[in-house]
C-alpha cells in the first residue's frame, strides 16, 4: 500500500460531532498548500446508489463540491448495508475487507499530494466487524485528528476514551478540534480545553464557533425525510428552516408566525390557514417563509390546489399527523448536501479562520 502520500484521519468522539463539516473545510484549506487533494471514507454507513454502486453520502458531497478526480467507488470502498454485520459474523472476511481498503486508498492517492481520510463515528465504531476507526487508521498508516463538541469536561472525558483505543492500536492523535462552541465562549473554552488536553499530551488545533445556519435543515431535506409530495413547483426548495410552527390556531392568529425562515405545519384540511398564508406572502420579497407542510395525508380540494400552485414557497403533503411531522423535523440530523452552497461557503470560512493548519501539517 502507498505509504508516501501525506494523509490524515478525521475521527470524532461521537457520531454527528462535526467530522464532515471539519473535513469539508479542511480540504479547502489543504488545497491552498497541495494542488491535488484526495478523499476517502473507508467505511460508510449512510449511502446512496450511483451506477449500481453503494457510495457513502459524504464521499458524494466531497466529490460534488471539490471535483477531486478520484474514482467514486474508491472514495467509499465499504458500505455497511443493513445485513453487513450479520453476514460478517457468520463468515468473517477481514483480510478481504482490509485489502479492499488498501487498494481503494492506493487508487485515491494516485498522483495526489495529500489524502484526507474520514472516519465514521467514534474510535470504536466498526469494532463488531473488526474495522473500528482506530483499526482503519492503523491500516492506512494515518495520524488522527479528533473532533468533539464544545465544552471542557465532557469533551475531554470523551477524548480520553477515544484516545485509549487509538493508543491500543498504536495510532497517534495529533490534536483535537472542538466544534459548536458558542461565540461568546470561544476564548474561555479554548483556554481551559487547551490546559486539559495538554495534560493528556494532546494539542488543541482549533475551536469552531456554533453557527445556527449549519443546523438548519433545508425544505428539500425535510421533503426527503418525510417522503412528502410537493404540491407546487416553488423555486425555493433549498430555503433553510430556522423555526417551526404548528398551525393549530385560527388563521388570524397564525398570521403573526408568517415570518422569514418559518416552516408552518398544519393539517391538510386547514384551507383557511393556507389561504391566509397565500395572501400574506409577498412573492417579490426575498424574505419569505421557508415553506408549508400539510399533514395527515389530507389533500386539499382542487380549488385550493390551484392557489397552492401559484405560491412562491414550497408546499408539501405528508402522510403523518402534525405531531409526528413536527417531531421528525425537530429530531432530524442535518447533513450538509452538495446543493447547500451557503452552508459550504460558511464552513470553509469557519475552518480557515479557526483551525491551525500549520500545526496539523507540522505534525504530519
C-alpha positions as CSV (number, residue, x, y, z in Angstrom):
1,X,0.0,0.0,0.0
2,X,1.1,3.6,-0.7
3,X,3.0,4.9,2.3
4,X,4.5,8.0,0.9
5,X,1.5,10.3,0.2
6,X,0.8,12.5,3.3
7,X,-2.5,11.8,4.9
8,X,-4.6,12.5,8.0
9,X,-7.6,10.6,9.5
10,X,-10.6,12.7,10.8
11,X,-12.3,10.9,13.7
12,X,-14.8,12.1,16.3
13,X,-15.7,11.3,19.9
14,X,-19.3,10.6,18.9
15,X,-21.5,10.5,15.8
16,X,-22.6,13.9,14.4
17,X,-19.9,15.8,16.2
18,X,-18.8,17.5,13.0
19,X,-16.4,15.2,11.1
20,X,-17.8,16.0,7.8
21,X,-18.0,19.8,8.5
22,X,-14.4,19.7,9.5
23,X,-13.3,17.6,6.5
24,X,-15.2,19.8,4.1
25,X,-13.4,22.9,5.5
26,X,-10.0,21.2,5.8
27,X,-10.0,20.1,2.1
28,X,-10.4,23.8,1.0
29,X,-7.6,24.8,3.4
30,X,-5.4,22.0,2.3
31,X,-5.8,22.9,-1.4
32,X,-4.0,26.1,-0.7
33,X,-0.9,24.1,0.1
34,X,-1.4,20.9,-2.0
35,X,-2.8,21.3,-5.6
36,X,-4.1,17.8,-5.7
37,X,-6.0,16.6,-2.6
38,X,-7.7,13.2,-2.4
39,X,-10.5,12.0,-0.1
40,X,-11.6,8.6,1.2
41,X,-14.2,7.4,3.7
42,X,-13.2,3.8,4.1
43,X,-16.3,2.6,6.0
44,X,-19.6,4.4,5.3
45,X,-23.0,3.8,7.0
46,X,-25.2,6.3,5.0
47,X,-25.0,5.7,1.3
48,X,-26.8,6.3,-2.0
49,X,-26.8,4.1,-5.1
50,X,-24.9,5.5,-8.1
51,X,-24.5,3.4,-11.2
52,X,-25.2,0.3,-9.1
53,X,-22.5,1.2,-6.6
54,X,-23.3,2.0,-3.0
55,X,-21.5,5.3,-2.3
56,X,-21.3,7.0,1.1
57,X,-23.2,10.3,1.2
58,X,-20.1,12.2,2.4
59,X,-18.0,10.9,-0.5
60,X,-20.7,12.1,-2.9
61,X,-20.6,15.5,-1.1
62,X,-16.8,15.9,-1.3
63,X,-16.7,14.9,-5.0
64,X,-19.6,17.2,-5.9
65,X,-18.1,20.2,-4.1
66,X,-14.4,19.8,-4.9
67,X,-14.3,17.6,-8.1
68,X,-11.3,15.7,-6.6
69,X,-10.8,13.5,-9.7
70,X,-10.8,10.3,-7.6
71,X,-12.8,7.2,-8.5
72,X,-16.1,7.5,-6.7
73,X,-16.2,3.8,-5.7
74,X,-12.7,4.0,-4.2
75,X,-13.7,7.1,-2.2
76,X,-16.2,4.8,-0.5
77,X,-14.9,1.2,-0.6
78,X,-17.1,-0.3,2.1
79,X,-20.8,0.5,2.6
80,X,-22.3,-1.0,5.7
81,X,-25.6,-2.3,4.5
82,X,-28.4,-3.4,7.0
83,X,-27.2,-7.1,6.9
84,X,-23.5,-6.4,6.6
85,X,-22.7,-7.1,10.2
86,X,-24.8,-10.3,10.3
87,X,-23.0,-11.7,7.2
88,X,-19.6,-10.8,8.7
89,X,-20.3,-12.5,12.0
90,X,-21.4,-15.6,10.1
91,X,-18.3,-15.7,7.9
92,X,-15.6,-13.2,8.8
93,X,-13.6,-11.9,5.8
94,X,-11.4,-9.3,7.5
95,X,-8.4,-9.8,5.2
96,X,-10.6,-9.2,2.1
97,X,-12.0,-6.0,3.6
98,X,-8.6,-4.8,4.6
99,X,-7.2,-5.4,1.1
100,X,-10.2,-3.6,-0.4
101,X,-9.5,-0.5,1.8
102,X,-5.8,-0.6,0.9
103,X,-6.4,-0.9,-2.8
104,X,-9.0,1.9,-2.7
105,X,-6.6,4.2,-0.9
106,X,-3.9,3.5,-3.5
107,X,-6.2,4.5,-6.3
108,X,-7.4,7.6,-4.4
109,X,-3.8,8.6,-3.6
110,X,-2.7,8.1,-7.2
111,X,-0.9,11.3,-8.3
112,X,-2.2,13.2,-5.3
113,X,-0.2,15.4,-2.9
114,X,-2.4,14.7,0.1
115,X,-5.3,12.5,1.1
116,X,-7.9,13.3,3.8
117,X,-9.5,10.2,5.3
118,X,-12.8,10.5,7.2
119,X,-13.9,8.0,9.8
120,X,-17.4,7.1,10.9
121,X,-18.4,7.9,14.4
122,X,-16.2,7.4,17.5
123,X,-13.0,5.4,17.7
124,X,-14.9,2.1,18.3
125,X,-17.4,2.3,15.6
126,X,-16.9,-0.8,13.3
127,X,-15.4,-2.9,16.0
128,X,-18.1,-5.5,15.5
129,X,-16.6,-6.4,12.1
130,X,-13.0,-5.7,13.1
131,X,-12.8,-2.4,11.3
132,X,-13.1,0.2,14.1
133,X,-12.0,3.7,13.2
134,X,-8.8,3.0,15.3
135,X,-8.1,-0.1,13.2
136,X,-8.8,1.6,9.9
137,X,-6.5,4.5,10.8
138,X,-3.8,1.9,11.6
139,X,-4.4,0.1,8.3
140,X,-4.0,3.4,6.4
141,X,-0.9,4.4,8.4
142,X,-2.6,7.7,9.3
143,X,-2.3,10.1,12.2
144,X,-5.6,11.2,13.7
145,X,-7.4,14.5,14.4
146,X,-10.3,14.0,16.9
147,X,-13.4,16.2,16.6
148,X,-15.6,16.8,19.7
149,X,-18.4,19.0,20.6
150,X,-17.8,22.2,22.6
151,X,-17.2,22.3,26.4
152,X,-14.4,21.4,28.8
153,X,-15.2,18.4,31.0
154,X,-17.4,16.3,28.8
155,X,-15.4,16.5,25.5
156,X,-12.1,15.9,27.3
157,X,-13.6,12.9,29.1
158,X,-14.7,11.6,25.7
159,X,-11.4,12.3,24.1
160,X,-9.7,10.2,26.8
161,X,-12.0,7.2,26.0
162,X,-11.2,7.5,22.3
163,X,-7.5,8.1,22.9
164,X,-7.3,4.8,24.8
165,X,-8.5,2.8,21.8
166,X,-6.3,4.7,19.3
167,X,-3.3,4.1,21.6
168,X,-4.1,0.4,21.8
169,X,-3.8,0.2,18.0
170,X,-0.6,2.3,18.0
171,X,-2.2,5.2,16.3
172,X,-1.1,8.8,17.1
173,X,-3.6,11.5,17.7
174,X,-2.0,14.8,16.6
175,X,-4.7,17.0,18.2
176,X,-8.3,17.9,18.9
177,X,-10.8,20.3,17.2
178,X,-13.8,21.4,19.3
179,X,-17.0,22.1,17.4
180,X,-20.2,24.0,18.0
181,X,-18.9,26.4,20.7
182,X,-20.9,29.5,21.5
183,X,-19.2,32.5,20.0
184,X,-19.2,34.3,23.4
185,X,-17.4,31.4,25.0
186,X,-14.8,30.6,22.3
187,X,-11.8,32.2,24.1
188,X,-12.8,30.8,27.5
189,X,-13.4,27.3,26.2
190,X,-10.2,27.4,24.2
191,X,-8.1,28.4,27.2
192,X,-9.3,25.7,29.5
193,X,-9.6,23.0,26.9
194,X,-6.0,23.6,25.9
195,X,-5.0,23.1,29.5
196,X,-7.0,19.9,29.9
197,X,-5.8,18.4,26.6
198,X,-2.2,19.2,27.4
199,X,-2.4,17.1,30.5
200,X,-3.3,14.2,28.1
201,X,-0.4,15.0,25.8
202,X,-2.7,16.5,23.1
203,X,-2.8,19.7,21.2
204,X,-5.9,21.9,20.7
205,X,-5.9,22.5,17.0
206,X,-9.0,24.7,16.8
207,X,-12.3,25.8,18.2
208,X,-15.2,26.2,15.7
209,X,-17.9,28.6,16.8
210,X,-21.5,27.5,16.7
211,X,-23.4,28.7,13.6
212,X,-27.2,28.2,13.7
213,X,-27.4,28.2,9.9
214,X,-25.4,24.9,9.8
215,X,-28.0,23.2,12.0
216,X,-31.0,24.4,9.9
217,X,-32.5,21.9,7.6
218,X,-33.5,22.8,4.0
219,X,-37.0,22.2,2.7
220,X,-35.6,19.6,0.4
221,X,-34.1,17.6,3.3
222,X,-37.5,17.8,5.1
223,X,-39.3,16.7,2.0
224,X,-36.9,13.7,1.7
225,X,-37.2,12.8,5.4
226,X,-41.0,12.9,5.4
227,X,-41.2,11.4,1.9
228,X,-43.6,14.2,1.3
229,X,-45.3,15.0,-2.0
230,X,-44.6,18.5,-3.4
231,X,-47.9,20.2,-4.3
232,X,-46.3,23.0,-6.3
233,X,-43.1,23.9,-8.1
234,X,-41.7,26.6,-5.9
235,X,-38.1,27.7,-6.7
236,X,-37.1,27.8,-3.1
237,X,-36.8,24.1,-2.1
238,X,-33.3,24.8,-0.8
239,X,-34.5,27.5,1.6
240,X,-33.4,26.9,5.2
241,X,-35.8,26.4,8.0
242,X,-35.0,28.5,11.1
243,X,-38.2,28.0,13.1
244,X,-41.1,25.6,13.1
245,X,-44.7,26.5,13.9
246,X,-47.6,24.1,14.2
247,X,-50.8,25.7,12.8
248,X,-53.2,24.7,15.5
249,X,-54.8,28.2,15.9
250,X,-57.1,30.4,13.9
251,X,-55.9,31.7,10.6
252,X,-55.9,35.3,12.1
253,X,-53.7,34.2,14.9
254,X,-51.4,32.2,12.6
255,X,-50.6,35.3,10.6
256,X,-48.1,36.6,13.2
257,X,-46.0,33.5,12.6
258,X,-45.7,34.0,8.8
259,X,-42.1,35.2,9.1
260,X,-38.9,34.6,7.1
261,X,-37.4,31.1,7.6
262,X,-40.6,29.7,9.3
263,X,-41.9,26.2,8.4
264,X,-45.6,26.0,9.0
265,X,-47.0,22.6,9.8
266,X,-50.8,22.3,9.6
267,X,-53.4,19.7,8.8
268,X,-54.2,19.4,5.1
269,X,-57.8,20.4,5.6
270,X,-57.0,23.8,7.1
271,X,-57.9,25.7,3.9
272,X,-58.3,28.9,5.9
273,X,-54.6,28.9,7.1
274,X,-53.4,28.1,3.6
275,X,-55.4,30.9,2.0
276,X,-54.3,33.3,4.7
277,X,-50.6,32.4,4.1
278,X,-51.1,32.8,0.4
279,X,-52.4,36.3,0.7
280,X,-49.8,37.3,3.3
281,X,-46.7,36.2,1.4
282,X,-45.1,38.8,-0.9
283,X,-43.9,36.9,-4.0
284,X,-41.4,39.6,-4.8
285,X,-39.7,39.7,-1.4
286,X,-36.6,37.7,-0.7
287,X,-37.6,37.3,2.9
288,X,-40.3,34.6,2.8
289,X,-41.5,31.7,4.9
290,X,-39.4,28.6,4.3
291,X,-42.5,26.5,3.4
292,X,-45.6,24.7,4.5
293,X,-46.2,21.0,5.3
294,X,-49.8,19.8,5.1
295,X,-50.3,16.8,7.3
296,X,-52.5,13.8,7.8
297,X,-52.4,12.9,4.1
298,X,-55.4,15.3,3.7
299,X,-55.2,16.6,0.1
300,X,-56.8,20.0,-0.3
301,X,-59.6,20.3,-2.9
302,X,-58.7,21.3,-6.4
303,X,-59.8,25.0,-5.8
304,X,-57.2,25.3,-3.1
305,X,-54.6,23.3,-5.0
306,X,-54.8,25.8,-7.8
307,X,-53.9,28.6,-5.4
308,X,-51.1,26.5,-3.8
309,X,-49.5,26.0,-7.3
310,X,-49.1,29.8,-7.5
311,X,-47.4,30.2,-4.2
312,X,-43.7,31.2,-4.2
313,X,-42.8,28.9,-1.3
314,X,-42.9,25.1,-1.3
315,X,-46.0,23.3,0.0
316,X,-45.6,19.7,0.8
317,X,-48.2,17.0,1.6
318,X,-47.1,14.4,4.3
319,X,-49.0,11.3,5.4
320,X,-48.0,11.6,9.1
321,X,-50.0,13.8,11.5
322,X,-48.9,17.2,12.7
323,X,-47.3,15.9,15.9
324,X,-45.3,13.2,14.1
325,X,-44.2,15.6,11.4
326,X,-43.1,18.2,14.0
327,X,-41.2,15.6,16.0
328,X,-39.4,14.2,12.9
329,X,-38.4,17.7,11.8
330,X,-37.1,18.5,15.3
331,X,-35.1,15.3,15.6
332,X,-33.7,15.5,12.1
333,X,-30.0,15.0,11.7
334,X,-28.9,17.8,9.4
335,X,-26.2,16.8,7.0
336,X,-24.6,19.2,4.5
337,X,-25.6,18.5,1.0
338,X,-24.0,19.5,-2.3
339,X,-26.8,22.0,-3.0
340,X,-26.2,23.8,0.3
341,X,-23.9,26.4,-1.3
342,X,-24.4,29.0,1.5
343,X,-23.5,26.4,4.2
344,X,-20.5,25.2,2.3
345,X,-19.1,28.7,1.9
346,X,-19.7,29.3,5.6
347,X,-17.9,26.1,6.6
348,X,-14.9,27.0,4.5
349,X,-14.6,30.4,6.2
350,X,-15.1,29.0,9.7
351,X,-12.4,26.3,9.4
352,X,-10.0,28.6,7.6
353,X,-10.2,31.2,10.4
354,X,-10.3,28.8,13.4
355,X,-8.2,25.7,12.7
356,X,-4.4,25.8,13.0
357,X,-3.5,24.2,9.7
358,X,0.2,24.9,10.2
359,X,0.2,22.7,13.4
360,X,-1.5,19.9,11.5
361,X,1.0,19.9,8.7
362,X,3.9,20.1,11.0
363,X,2.6,17.1,13.0
364,X,2.1,15.0,9.8
